[in-house]
Amino acid sequence: MKDVWIAGAGIVFGWLMSKTWDDPGCRLGLVLFLVVTAVMVLTFALAVVGHGRQDEPPPDEDEDEPEER
């Protein structure tokens, strides 16, 4: 059922985009909307993936043994 919603949304979005592209006054708004959406998706994806996150070094083998005093 999820695929049907995605396909329907794609068809509706394509239809709206074709109607908007025919109107010269709406082209700038459409392009701006698509660019802002792409930047937001990229920012979200990088935040979720954790781009640039450093891995922790592996623990030392000596940590398992108790300290001698």
C-alpha positions in Angstrom: 0.0 0.0 0.0 2.9 2.3 0.7 4.1 2.0 -2.9 0.7 3.1 -4.2 0.9 6.3 -2.1 4.4 7.0 -3.3 3.4 6.4 -7.0 0.3 8.6 -6.5 2.3 11.4 -4.9 4.8 11.2 -7.8 2.1 11.5 -10.4 0.4 14.4 -8.6 3.8 16.2 -8.1 4.7 15.7 -11.7 1.4 17.1 -12.9 1.7 20.1 -10.6 5.3 20.7 -11.7 4.3 20.6 -15.4 1.5 23.1 -14.7 3.8 25.3 -12.7 6.6 25.2 -15.3 4.2 26.5 -18.0 3.7 29.7 -15.9 6.9 31.9 -16.2 6.0 33.6 -12.9 6.0 30.3 -11.0 9.3 28.9 -12.4 11.5 30.8 -9.9 9.3 29.6 -7.0 9.5 26.0 -8.2 13.2 26.1 -8.7 13.7 27.7 -5.3 11.4 25.1 -3.6 13.3 22.2 -5.2 16.7 23.6 -4.3 15.7 24.3 -0.6 14.2 20.9 -0.4 17.3 19.2 -1.7 19.5 21.1 0.7 17.3 20.2 3.7 17.3 16.5 2.7 21.1 16.5 2.4 21.4 18.2 5.7 19.1 15.7 7.4 20.9 12.8 5.8 24.3 14.0 7.0 22.9 14.6 10.5 21.5 11.1 10.7 24.6 9.4 9.3 26.8 11.4 11.6 29.2 12.7 8.9 32.6 13.5 10.4 32.1 11.6 13.6 35.2 10.2 15.1 35.4 6.5 16.1 36.4 5.7 19.7 39.8 4.0 20.0 39.6 0.3 21.1 39.9 -0.2 24.9 43.3 -1.2 26.2 43.8 -4.9 27.1 45.1 -3.9 30.5 41.7 -2.5 31.6 40.3 -5.9 32.4 42.9 -6.5 35.1 42.5 -4.8 38.5 45.0 -2.2 39.4 47.9 -3.2 41.8 48.5 -0.9 44.8 
